[in-house]
Every structure is written in structure tokens, then in C-alpha cells.
Amino acid sequence: MIALVDYDMGNLRSVQKGLERVGHAAVVTSDPEVVRHADKIVLPGVGAFSDAIASLRERGLVDPLCDAIAAGTPLLGICLGMQLLFERSHEDGVHEGLGVLPGEVVRFAGLPHECKVPHMGWNQLSIKRPSPVLEGIHDGDYFYFVHSYYVRPGDAGLVAAETDYHVPFCSCVHRDNVFAAQFHPEKSQACGLRLLRNFAEL
């Protein structure tokens, strides 16, 4: 059973539909015990970091998420869901994240005029190391992004792929059973569906 974590921050149905298209059912849930005992977990998200982490805490989802990850349950973080896995974010102040991965979330800064913030639209992956969720995905493949902040991992070994937006930034991470993408696989057509299938079939 794949649990799609519902904390009222994102278009869960589009991720659910993406998984269904590659032949895998997912249940949308905010039940801490369902999350704790799921076979796989997807943590999506769109919006502000501070609101998201507050919502996870209010719904009692922080400990179940961390417990499941510690027990080896595969987890896929998407967009804001990726950022929440790190130690802190600098979006509208400094806010503590789940602390599953070392590093911080920072805003794009010092970009030339033609590089608008948010970074929105199609951009390419530069794959830095193999990852099961990137199997069949190639250097230069395009994915869909919408974000003003990005993760700066405290361990370079976490980086599975980077994307260039005047400067390279981390767009995909992998450590053990934890995978995360800054882009939206559910909006990224064939390549995004391939990533969702790879995760669902781990």
C-alpha cells in the first residue's frame, strides 16, 4: 500500500492519478497509523514551508513519518515534500524541518534578470549518480519545476541529480530508502511517470 500524505498542502489527486497511470493504487491519508504502517510513502507538497511543517505537526504526522523512514519504508518527497525532509528552511524566517537529511532550504538569489523567480517550467536533469528512481531516465531529460527555494544538502553524496538555473542546484536526492525530487514527476509526462513507476516498484 502506497500512502499519499495529506496535510492540506498540495494537489494530491494529480500524484494519485500519476501512480494509477503506471498501475499502482495509492491511498490519500492523514491518519498517522496508516502512514506509520504503509509499504511506501509519498510526501508531496505545494506552498510555504512554515505552514507545511506546522500542518504536519498539528496532524500528528511527524513521528510516524520519521519512524517509518527509520524502519526502512521507502519514501518519495516531491517539491515542498523534498524540502521538508531537511533540517531547516530560510523561507520567511528560519523554520525547522523533519531533519531526516542534513542541509537547508534557501531562496534563489543573485540571478540575472532573465532568470525569473519562481523557477517555473521545463528544465533538464544532470544525473550525478545512479538511483533506483532514476532508472531509465537519462542525462538531459526534461522535468517540470515550480519553486522559489531549493535544497542545499549538507552532504554532497545525497545529490542524485542537479539542474541548471544560471547556477546548478540540487534537484534530486537519494539516501538509503529516502528519495526526493524538487520537480513534479506527476506533471512531467513520460519521464515523470517513469520515476513514479520506479518508486512504486522498488
N, CA, C and O of each residue as an XYZ file, in Angstrom:
808
protein
N       0.836     -1.188      0.000
C       0.000      0.000      0.000
C       0.879      1.250      0.000
O       1.783      1.388      0.824
N       0.600      2.149     -0.930
C       1.317      3.420     -1.005
C       0.450      4.480     -0.338
O      -0.698      4.686     -0.731
N       0.997      5.149      0.666
C       0.278      6.208      1.369
C       0.715      7.566      0.832
O       1.898      7.903      0.846
N      -0.262      8.338      0.356
C      -0.038      9.718     -0.052
C      -0.407     10.602      1.123
O      -1.576     10.664      1.505
N       0.570     11.287      1.703
C       0.349     12.012      2.954
C      -0.433     13.296      2.695
O       0.012     14.175      1.957
N      -1.599     13.383      3.314
C      -2.478     14.535      3.167
C      -2.318     15.445      4.382
O      -2.754     15.109      5.483
N      -1.687     16.603      4.170
C      -1.596     17.597      5.238
C      -2.070     18.954      4.717
O      -1.675     20.015      5.201
N      -2.953     18.865      3.685
C      -3.643     20.042      3.139
C      -2.676     21.011      2.460
O      -2.862     22.226      2.524
N      -1.638     20.467      1.805
C      -0.644     21.313      1.136
C      -0.242     20.693     -0.205
O       0.891     20.242     -0.369
N      -1.170     20.670     -1.159
C      -0.746     20.182     -2.467
C      -1.846     19.443     -3.202
O      -2.866     19.071     -2.621
N      -1.621     19.237     -4.494
C      -2.593     18.555     -5.333
C      -2.349     17.051     -5.261
O      -1.663     16.475     -6.106
N      -2.916     16.440     -4.251
C      -2.710     15.008     -4.036
C      -3.308     14.176     -5.159
O      -2.759     13.138     -5.529
N      -4.426     14.628     -5.699
C      -5.094     13.833     -6.728
C      -4.223     13.663     -7.965
O      -4.256     12.600     -8.585
N      -3.442     14.673     -8.344
C      -2.606     14.544     -9.534
C      -1.504     13.504     -9.323
O      -1.154     12.773    -10.250
N      -0.957     13.438     -8.104
C       0.044     12.409     -7.811
C      -0.614     11.034     -7.790
O      -0.066     10.065     -8.315
N      -1.786     10.961     -7.181
C      -2.519      9.695     -7.135
C      -2.835      9.198     -8.547
O      -2.678      8.012     -8.840
N      -3.275     10.096     -9.411
C      -3.586      9.730    -10.799
C      -2.335      9.275    -11.548
O      -2.386      8.346    -12.354
N      -1.207      9.941    -11.272
C       0.044      9.535    -11.906
C       0.431      8.117    -11.533
O       0.844      7.333    -12.387
N       0.295      7.786    -10.250
C       0.592      6.423     -9.805
C      -0.392      5.425    -10.415
O      -0.003      4.323    -10.803
N      -1.657      5.809    -10.498
C      -2.645      4.924    -11.106
C      -2.328      4.659    -12.578
O      -2.538      3.552    -13.074
N      -1.828      5.666    -13.263
C      -1.499      5.506    -14.688
C      -0.393      4.490    -14.915
O      -0.328      3.868    -15.975
N       0.483      4.315    -13.923
C       1.547      3.310    -14.065
C       1.191      2.028    -13.316
O       2.051      1.182    -13.071
N      -0.087      1.892    -12.954
C      -0.577      0.621    -12.447
C      -0.484      0.404    -10.957
O      -0.483     -0.738    -10.499
N      -0.405      1.490    -10.178
C      -0.243      1.338     -8.728
C      -1.239      2.217     -7.989
O      -1.282      3.430     -8.196
N      -2.039      1.602     -7.130
C      -3.006      2.349     -6.329
C      -2.309      3.024     -5.155
O      -1.332      2.511     -4.610
N      -2.833      4.181     -4.783
C      -2.318      4.898     -3.609
C      -3.497      5.446     -2.829
O      -4.480      5.898     -3.414
N      -3.399      5.405     -1.518
C      -4.460      5.923     -0.663
C      -4.038      7.286     -0.112
O      -2.933      7.439      0.409
N      -4.926      8.269     -0.231
C      -4.694      9.593      0.343
C      -5.100      9.534      1.810
O      -6.233      9.169      2.125
N      -4.182      9.894      2.711
C      -4.464      9.721      4.131
C      -3.784     10.779      4.986
O      -2.685     11.242      4.681
N      -4.468     11.150      6.063
C      -3.846     11.973      7.103
C      -3.827     11.204      8.425
O      -3.587     11.783      9.484
N      -4.081      9.902      8.354
C      -4.102      9.040      9.541
C      -2.670      8.645      9.903
O      -2.006      7.963      9.122
N      -2.187      9.060     11.068
C      -0.797      8.748     11.438
C      -0.480      7.255     11.414
O       0.629      6.870     11.044
N      -1.431      6.410     11.801
C      -1.155      4.971     11.848
C      -1.094      4.360     10.452
O      -0.326      3.427     10.217
N      -1.887      4.872      9.535
C      -1.794      4.406      8.148
C      -0.423      4.767      7.574
O       0.207      3.954      6.898
N       0.030      5.984      7.848
C       1.359      6.410      7.379
C       2.445      5.544      8.009
O       3.363      5.096      7.322
N       2.343      5.313      9.300
C       3.366      4.548     10.015
C       3.522      3.133      9.455
O       4.627      2.591      9.439
N       2.419      2.535      8.996
C       2.448      1.131      8.583
C       2.356      0.936      7.066
O       2.181     -0.189      6.597
N       2.471      2.011      6.308
C       2.405      1.900      4.852
C       3.620      1.139      4.305
O       4.682      1.104      4.926
N       3.433      0.532      3.126
C       4.556     -0.130      2.456
C       5.488      0.877      1.809
O       6.704      0.687      1.770
N       4.892      1.965      1.296
C       5.661      3.070      0.716
C       4.908      4.350      1.035
O       3.695      4.336      1.246
N       5.644      5.460      1.067
C       5.042      6.759      1.410
C       5.458      7.786      0.365
O       6.617      7.843     -0.046
N       4.489      8.597     -0.059
C       4.787      9.757     -0.895
C       4.412     11.006     -0.104
O       3.285     11.137      0.373
N       5.376     11.927      0.028
C       5.164     13.197      0.727
C       5.215     14.312     -0.309
O       6.293     14.812     -0.631
N       4.043     14.709     -0.839
C       4.030     15.796     -1.826
C       3.957     17.137     -1.116
O       4.073     17.203      0.108
N       3.764     18.206     -1.882
C       3.590     19.496     -1.231
C       3.757     20.672     -2.167
O       4.625     20.684     -3.040
N       2.898     21.666     -1.963
C       2.975     22.940     -2.668
C       2.622     24.011     -1.649
O       1.631     23.879     -0.931
N       3.426     25.078     -1.576
C       3.103     26.158     -0.653
C       4.286     26.541      0.210
O       5.439     26.308     -0.153
N       3.987     27.135      1.364
C       5.013     27.682      2.247
C       5.514     26.628      3.225
O       4.732     25.853      3.775
N       6.817     26.610      3.432
C       7.457     25.637      4.316
C       6.894     25.705      5.729
O       6.579     24.672      6.320
N       6.764     26.920      6.281
C       6.334     27.061      7.680
C       4.923     26.522      7.879
O       4.641     25.874      8.886
N       4.040     26.787      6.925
C       2.669     26.267      7.016
C       2.670     24.745      6.932
O       1.920     24.071      7.637
N       3.519     24.219      6.062
C       3.555     22.769      5.851
C       4.040     22.027      7.092
O       3.415     21.051      7.508
N       5.130     22.467      7.681
C       5.665     21.752      8.843
C       4.703     21.910     10.022
O       4.565     20.994     10.833
N       4.036     23.069     10.125
C       3.044     23.262     11.189
C       1.865     22.310     11.002
O       1.350     21.758     11.974
N       1.442     22.121      9.765
C       0.319     21.232      9.489
C       0.683     19.779      9.792
O      -0.131     19.038     10.343
N       1.887     19.376      9.439
C       2.332     18.015      9.759
C       2.337     17.789     11.269
O       1.931     16.727     11.741
N       2.793     18.781     12.021
C       2.825     18.650     13.483
C       1.412     18.592     14.054
O       1.118     17.759     14.912
N       0.538     19.480     13.578
C      -0.835     19.532     14.094
C      -1.570     18.214     13.867
O      -2.401     17.818     14.684
N      -1.271     17.538     12.770
C      -1.959     16.291     12.430
C      -1.268     15.059     13.025
O      -1.696     13.928     12.792
N      -0.204     15.281     13.789
C       0.494     14.168     14.419
C       1.220     13.271     13.436
O       1.336     12.065     13.655
N       1.714     13.864     12.341
C       2.327     13.067     11.281
C       3.857     13.048     11.321
O       4.479     12.259     10.611
N       4.465     13.900     12.135
C       5.932     13.982     12.130
C       6.565     12.685     12.630
O       7.429     12.124     11.956
N       6.152     12.206     13.795
C       6.743     10.977     14.342
C       6.466      9.761     13.457
O       7.383      8.975     13.216
N       5.234      9.575     12.962
C       5.007      8.440     12.064
C       5.870      8.469     10.806
O       6.367      7.433     10.363
N       6.043      9.644     10.241
C       6.912      9.757      9.057
C       8.351      9.372      9.405
O       8.967      8.564      8.709
N       8.873      9.941     10.465
C      10.264      9.678     10.860
C      10.450      8.221     11.282
O      11.481      7.616     10.987
N       9.459      7.656     11.969
C       9.538      6.256     12.384
C       9.539      5.328     11.174
O      10.302      4.364     11.126
N       8.682      5.621     10.197
C       8.615      4.789      9.005
C       9.923      4.840      8.223
O      10.410      3.815      7.746
N      10.485      6.030      8.094
C      11.767      6.170      7.391
C      12.855      5.393      8.125
O      13.646      4.687      7.498
N      12.899      5.519      9.456
C      13.904      4.812     10.259
C      13.749      3.300     10.144
O      14.728      2.562     10.259
N      12.517      2.838      9.918
C      12.252      1.402      9.794
C      12.552      0.884      8.388
O      12.458     -0.317      8.136
N      12.916      1.795      7.462
C      13.288      1.368      6.116
C      12.203      1.487      5.077
O      12.384      1.028      3.949
N      11.068      2.095      5.421
C       9.991      2.276      4.444
C      10.431      3.246      3.354
O      10.877      4.348      3.674
N      10.323      2.878      2.075
C      10.679      3.819      1.006
C       9.783      5.044      1.031
O       8.563      4.930      1.155
N      10.390      6.212      0.913
C       9.649      7.467      0.902
C      10.103      8.312     -0.275
O      11.296      8.418     -0.559
N       9.133      8.913     -0.955
C       9.406      9.846     -2.046
C       8.858     11.213     -1.676
O       7.650     11.373     -1.503
N       9.737     12.201     -1.553
C       9.327     13.581     -1.328
C       9.269     14.321     -2.650
O      10.159     14.177     -3.487
N       8.217     15.119     -2.840
C       8.021     15.859     -4.092
C       7.903     17.343     -3.796
O       7.057     17.758     -3.005
N       8.754     18.146     -4.433
C       8.744     19.610     -4.356
C       8.871     20.057     -2.897
O       9.918     19.834     -2.289
N       7.845     20.676     -2.321
C       7.911     21.072     -0.911
C       8.143     19.860     -0.016
O       8.783     19.970      1.030
N       7.627     18.713     -0.423
C       7.853     17.476      0.327
C       9.315     17.102      0.397
O       9.755     16.505      1.379
N      10.083     17.445     -0.634
C      11.533     17.248     -0.604
C      12.169     18.191      0.420
O      13.002     17.776      1.226
N      11.767     19.458      0.378
C      12.366     20.454      1.265
C      12.108     20.144      2.734
O      12.967     20.384      3.583
N      10.925     19.611      3.034
C      10.570     19.300      4.417
C      11.471     18.241      5.038
O      11.578     18.169      6.262
N      12.115     17.425      4.227
C      12.973     16.357      4.745
C      14.266     16.891      5.355
O      14.944     16.171      6.088
N      14.614     18.134      5.065
C      15.893     18.688      5.512
C      15.772     19.377      6.876
O      14.684     19.475      7.444
N      16.895     19.842      7.377
C      16.951     20.327      8.766
C      16.249     21.658      8.976
O      15.600     21.868     10.001
N      16.378     22.557      8.007
C      15.786     23.882      8.205
C      15.549     24.556      6.856
O      16.160     24.218      5.842
N      14.626     25.530      6.893
C      14.352     26.353      5.724
C      14.484     27.822      6.094
O      14.185     28.227      7.217
N      14.937     28.611      5.127
C      15.062     30.051      5.316
C      13.947     30.803      4.594
O      14.120     31.962      4.215
N      12.815     30.150      4.405
C      11.670     30.795      3.766
C      10.866     31.555      4.818
O      10.284     30.954      5.722
N      10.841     32.893      4.690
C      10.107     33.744      5.645
C      10.541     33.479      7.082
O       9.713     33.183      7.944
N      11.841     33.588      7.333
C      12.400     33.280      8.642
C      13.128     31.952      8.597
O      13.377     31.403      7.523
N      13.466     31.445      9.761
C      14.145     30.138      9.839
C      13.196     29.164     10.523
O      12.703     29.431     11.619
N      12.944     28.037      9.872
C      11.995     27.054     10.380
C      12.621     25.666     10.339
O      13.255     25.292      9.353
N      12.443     24.917     11.402
C      12.969     23.566     11.466
C      12.131     22.619     10.622
O      10.901     22.673     10.632
N      12.833     21.737      9.880
C      12.164     20.716      9.104
C      12.160     19.387      9.836
O      12.345     19.334     11.052
N      11.950     18.320      9.090
C      11.914     16.984      9.693
C      13.302     16.507     10.113
O      13.415     15.649     10.988
N      14.360     17.047      9.506
C      15.716     16.678      9.904
C      16.110     15.272      9.500
O      17.036     14.702     10.076
N      15.427     14.704      8.522
C      15.777     13.365      8.040
C      17.090     13.409      7.268
O      17.886     12.472      7.332
N      17.313     14.502      6.537
C      18.521     14.683      5.740
C      19.224     15.963      6.182
O      18.562     16.933      6.551
N      20.561     15.978      6.148
C      21.283     17.188      6.545
C      21.253     18.247      5.446
O      21.402     17.943      4.263
N      21.058     19.485      5.860
C      21.091     20.567      4.890
C      19.980     21.565      5.143
O      19.232     21.454      6.114
N      19.884     22.548      4.250
C      18.940     23.639      4.434
C      18.287     24.013      3.109
O      18.737     23.616      2.034
N      17.223     24.780      3.222
C      16.453     25.234      2.069
C      16.664     26.736      1.936
O      16.443     27.489      2.884
N      17.094     27.167      0.750
C      17.424     28.575      0.529
C      16.727     29.094     -0.731
O      16.317     28.317     -1.593
N      16.603     30.410     -0.822
C      15.941     31.046     -1.970
C      16.943     31.305     -3.090
O      18.114     31.588     -2.835
N      16.478     31.206     -4.319
C      17.298     31.645     -5.447
C      17.663     33.114     -5.250
O      16.805     33.936     -4.928
N      18.922     33.434     -5.444
C      19.388     34.809     -5.268
C      20.513     35.086     -6.249
O      21.220     34.174     -6.678
N      20.669     36.356     -6.598
C      21.756     36.764     -7.470
C      21.625     36.280     -8.898
O      22.624     36.141     -9.604
N      20.399     36.021     -9.331
C      20.191     35.542    -10.690
C      20.129     36.717    -11.665
O      19.725     37.813    -11.275
N      20.516     36.515    -12.919
C      20.361     37.577    -13.914
C      18.881     37.847    -14.172
O      18.020     37.044    -13.815
N      18.602     38.977    -14.791
C      17.232     39.449    -14.993
C      16.361     38.425    -15.712
O      15.173     38.296    -15.419
N      16.962     37.694    -16.659
C      16.164     36.760    -17.451
C      15.754     35.507    -16.668
O      14.882     34.759    -17.110
N      16.370     35.279    -15.521
C      16.023     34.119    -14.689
C      15.016     34.555    -13.628
O      15.388     35.071    -12.574
N      13.747     34.340    -13.923
C      12.693     34.769    -13.016
C      12.582     33.828    -11.817
O      12.919     32.648    -11.900
N      12.106     34.374    -10.709
C      11.780     33.589     -9.523
C      10.291     33.801     -9.244
O       9.860     34.942     -9.074
N       9.496     32.728     -9.192
C       9.910     31.326     -9.133
C      10.467     30.772    -10.443
O      10.127     31.229    -11.535
N      11.325     29.781    -10.295
C      11.777     28.965    -11.418
C      10.590     28.094    -11.815
O      10.174     27.216    -11.059
N      10.047     28.344    -13.011
C       8.806     27.674    -13.389
C       8.891     27.210    -14.841
O       9.209     27.991    -15.738
N       8.602     25.930    -15.057
C       8.591     25.379    -16.399
C       9.503     24.168    -16.522
O       9.909     23.571    -15.525
N       9.812     23.822    -17.755
C      10.596     22.621    -18.044
C      12.076     22.906    -17.946
O      12.555     23.935    -18.423
N      12.801     21.991    -17.324
C      14.259     22.102    -17.245
C      14.848     20.697    -17.168
O      14.144     19.722    -16.907
N      16.151     20.620    -17.401
C      16.810     19.323    -17.567
C      17.477     18.828    -16.293
O      17.849     19.609    -15.418
N      17.619     17.512    -16.213
C      18.389     16.882    -15.149
C      19.803     16.590    -15.631
O      20.023     16.185    -16.772
N      20.743     16.806    -14.740
C      22.119     16.333    -14.911
C      22.343     15.283    -13.832
O      22.494     15.611    -12.655
N      22.365     14.027    -14.239
C      22.426     12.931    -13.268
C      23.849     12.797    -12.729
O      24.812     12.700    -13.490
N      23.959     12.793    -11.408
C      25.263     12.773    -10.753
C      25.648     11.389    -10.256
O      26.835     11.085    -10.138
N      24.667     10.549     -9.963
C      24.966      9.182     -9.548
C      23.719      8.330     -9.736
O      22.606      8.855     -9.754
N      23.895      7.035     -9.874
C      22.737      6.175    -10.098
C      21.795      6.170     -8.896
O      22.221      6.272     -7.746
N      20.511      6.049     -9.197
C      19.491      5.906     -8.163
C      18.377      5.048     -8.745
O      18.045      5.191     -9.921
N      17.796      4.163     -7.949
C      16.725      3.312     -8.477
C      15.559      4.095     -9.072
O      14.945      3.635    -10.034
N      15.240      5.264     -8.523
C      14.101      6.017     -9.062
C      14.435      6.683    -10.394
O      13.533      7.114    -11.113
N      15.721      6.772    -10.729
C      16.142      7.384    -11.993
C      16.466      6.354    -13.064
O      16.965      6.709    -14.132
N      16.192      5.096    -12.795
C      16.458      4.060    -13.790
C      15.637      4.334    -15.055
O      14.427      4.550    -14.982
N      16.298      4.323    -16.203
C      15.619      4.589    -17.466
C      15.455      6.059    -17.784
O      14.923      6.414    -18.836
N      15.906      6.915    -16.889
C      15.895      8.366    -17.107
C      17.316      8.785    -17.449
O      18.275      8.322    -16.832
N      17.445      9.655    -18.428
C      18.761      9.962    -18.989
C      19.190     11.398    -18.704
O      18.366     12.287    -18.488
N      20.493     11.591    -18.711
C      21.063     12.923    -18.610
C      20.417     13.821    -19.668
O      20.381     13.464    -20.845
N      19.915     14.965    -19.259
C      19.307     15.889    -20.206
C      17.806     15.751    -20.347
O      17.182     16.575    -21.015
N      17.199     14.734    -19.738
C      15.745     14.608    -19.786
C      15.092     15.782    -19.043
O      15.635     16.316    -18.076
N      13.917     16.157    -19.531
C      13.219     17.331    -19.004
C      12.156     16.945    -17.974
O      11.465     15.935    -18.106
N      12.053     17.800    -16.931
C      11.026     17.666    -15.902
C      10.435     19.050    -15.622
O      11.011     20.075    -15.985
N       9.276     19.051    -14.969
C       8.549     20.307    -14.748
C       8.764     20.822    -13.321
O       8.557     20.100    -12.346
N       9.182     22.085    -13.224
C       9.513     22.722    -11.946
C       8.600     23.913    -11.669
O       8.181     24.616    -12.589
N       8.297     24.130    -10.380
C       7.674     25.371     -9.899
C       8.179     25.588     -8.479
O       7.692     24.950     -7.546
N       9.152     26.481     -8.304
C       9.679     26.712     -6.951
C      10.551     27.965     -6.907
O      11.174     28.350     -7.896
N      10.575     28.586     -5.732
C      11.432     29.747     -5.475
C      12.596     29.391     -4.561
O      13.572     30.136     -4.478
N      12.497     28.247     -3.869
C      13.517     27.786     -2.936
C      14.023     26.419     -3.382
O      13.327     25.681     -4.079
N      15.236     26.100     -2.970
C      15.820     24.806     -3.324
C      16.655     24.303     -2.157
O      17.014     25.076     -1.269
N      16.964     23.013     -2.154
C      17.727     22.443     -1.045
C      19.226     22.573     -1.303
O      19.707     22.461     -2.431
N      19.930     22.811     -0.220
C      21.398     22.826     -0.237
C      21.840     21.734      0.742
O      21.986     22.001      1.935
N      22.056     20.503      0.248
C      22.376     19.392      1.151
C      23.681     19.616      1.903
O      24.631     20.191      1.371
N      23.712     19.152      3.145
C      24.927     19.210      3.939
C      25.904     18.108      3.596
O      27.044     18.122      4.061
N      25.474     17.151      2.787
C      26.308     16.040      2.347
C      26.174     15.934      0.841
O      25.105     15.595      0.334
N      27.253     16.222      0.116
C      27.215     16.189     -1.351
C      26.858     14.810     -1.878
O      26.374     14.688     -3.003
N      27.087     13.774     -1.089
C      26.772     12.423     -1.515
C      25.285     12.146     -1.630
O      24.891     11.119     -2.184
N      24.450     13.043     -1.117
C      22.998     12.887     -1.246
C      22.502     13.197     -2.649
O      21.446     12.713     -3.057
N      23.256     14.000     -3.386
C      22.770     14.543     -4.654
C      22.761     13.464     -5.735
O      23.805     12.930     -6.110
N      21.563     13.157     -6.224
C      21.432     12.203     -7.330
C      21.374     12.921     -8.671
O      21.796     12.371     -9.689
N      20.852     14.152     -8.679
C      20.779     14.931     -9.917
C      20.777     16.413     -9.591
O      20.326     16.837     -8.527
N      21.293     17.190    -10.533
C      21.260     18.642    -10.446
C      20.541     19.202    -11.673
O      20.373     18.528    -12.689
N      20.126     20.453    -11.538
C      19.512     21.186    -12.640
C      20.143     22.565    -12.674
O      20.473     23.127    -11.630
N      20.311     23.110    -13.867
C      20.956     24.412    -14.002
C      19.907     25.509    -14.169
O      19.065     25.453    -15.065
N      19.976     26.503    -13.292
C      19.169     27.709    -13.438
C      20.092     28.888    -13.174
O      20.057     29.516    -12.116
N      20.912     29.163    -14.165
C      22.062     30.074    -14.096
C      23.185     29.468    -13.261
O      24.355     29.535    -13.640
N      22.828     28.882    -12.131
C      23.772     28.099    -11.325
C      23.155     26.718    -11.104
O      21.931     26.586    -11.115
N      23.982     25.686    -10.904
C      23.407     24.368    -10.649
C      22.809     24.296     -9.249
O      23.364     24.845     -8.297
N      21.675     23.614     -9.134
C      21.082     23.364     -7.819
C      20.669     21.897     -7.752
O      20.465     21.243     -8.775
N      20.553     21.404     -6.535
C      20.181     20.015     -6.308
C      18.701     19.820     -6.639
O      17.838     20.479     -6.059
N      18.413     18.916     -7.570
C      17.021     18.685     -7.963
C      16.536     17.275     -7.645
O      15.357     16.974     -7.832
N      17.429     16.404     -7.166
C      17.006     15.053     -6.784
C      18.008     14.503     -5.771
O      19.218     14.618     -5.967
N      17.515     13.918     -4.711
C      18.390     13.323     -3.693
C      17.989     11.872     -3.451
O      16.865     11.452     -3.727
N      18.953     11.129     -2.925
C      18.712      9.717     -2.587
C      19.673      9.321     -1.483
O      20.885      9.501     -1.597
N      19.109      8.778     -0.410
C      19.915      8.133      0.628
C      19.119      6.956      1.178
O      18.034      7.125      1.733
N      19.674      5.775      1.016
C      19.036      4.550      1.512
C      17.606      4.450      0.967
O      17.415      4.331     -0.244
N      16.613      4.495      1.840
C      15.224      4.348      1.431
C      14.515      5.687      1.193
O      13.300      5.719      0.994
N      15.267      6.787      1.215
C      14.684      8.115      1.045
C      15.063      8.679     -0.321
O      16.240      8.768     -0.670
N      14.038      9.057     -1.085
C      14.208      9.650     -2.408
C      13.409     10.946     -2.424
O      12.367     11.038     -1.774
N      13.882     11.943     -3.155
C      13.118     13.178     -3.226
C      13.500     13.951     -4.479
O      14.637     13.897     -4.949
N      12.507     14.676     -5.007
C      12.687     15.448     -6.231
C      12.115     16.847     -6.047
O      11.031     17.015     -5.489
N      12.853     17.853     -6.521
C      12.342     19.223     -6.477
C      11.288     19.443     -7.563
O      10.390     20.268     -7.394
N      11.389     18.726     -8.656
C      10.425     18.844     -9.754
C       9.153     18.051     -9.435
O       9.080     17.339     -8.433
N       8.168     18.192    -10.302
C       6.889     17.493    -10.147
C       6.822     16.331    -11.135
O       6.510     16.554    -12.305
N       7.101     15.104    -10.708
C       7.011     13.986    -11.651
C       5.609     13.804    -12.203
O       5.446     13.392    -13.352
N       4.588     14.106    -11.400
C       3.202     13.917    -11.852
C       2.818     14.881    -12.966
O       1.794     14.692    -13.624
N       3.637     15.926    -13.187
C       3.390     16.891    -14.259
C       4.426     16.782    -15.378
O       4.452     17.607    -16.291
N       5.275     15.763    -15.301
C       6.440     15.680    -16.191
C       6.319     14.611    -17.274
O       7.324     14.095    -17.762
N       5.105     14.290    -17.638
C       4.830     13.405    -18.766
C       5.571     12.072    -18.627
O       5.626     11.509    -17.534
N       6.138     11.566    -19.721
C       6.663     10.200    -19.724
C       7.799     10.008    -18.722
O       7.857      8.983    -18.043
N       8.700     10.981    -18.625
C       9.829     10.833    -17.694
C       9.342     10.837    -16.244
O       9.841     10.078    -15.412
N       8.373     11.690    -15.951
C       7.835     11.727    -14.599
C       7.107     10.451    -14.234
O       7.230      9.963    -13.111
N       6.350      9.908    -15.172
C       5.655      8.649    -14.917
C       6.653      7.515    -14.728
O       6.415      6.604    -13.936
N       7.772      7.567    -15.453
C       8.804      6.547    -15.271
C       9.354      6.601    -13.851
O       9.562      5.560    -13.229
N       9.592      7.805    -13.331
C      10.099      7.936    -11.966
C       9.079      7.394    -10.968
O       9.446      6.675    -10.039
N       7.800      7.732    -11.152
C       6.768      7.220    -10.240
C       6.694      5.695    -10.295
O       6.551      5.039     -9.263
N       6.793      5.133    -11.506
C       6.772      3.673    -11.623
C       7.981      3.067    -10.933
O       7.860      2.065    -10.227
N       9.149      3.671    -11.134
C      10.366      3.144    -10.492
C      10.203      3.104     -8.974
O      10.565      2.125     -8.322
N       9.646      4.194     -8.422
C       9.465      4.237     -6.979
C       8.446      3.199     -6.521
O       8.682      2.481     -5.549
N       7.319      3.120     -7.216
C       6.260      2.195     -6.817
C       6.702      0.748     -6.888
O       6.177     -0.103     -6.170
N       7.673      0.463     -7.758
C       8.101     -0.924     -7.963
C       9.410     -1.250     -7.251
O      10.007     -2.295     -7.511
N       9.857     -0.391     -6.373
C      11.071     -0.684     -5.587
C      10.906     -1.997     -4.828
O      11.816     -2.414     -4.112
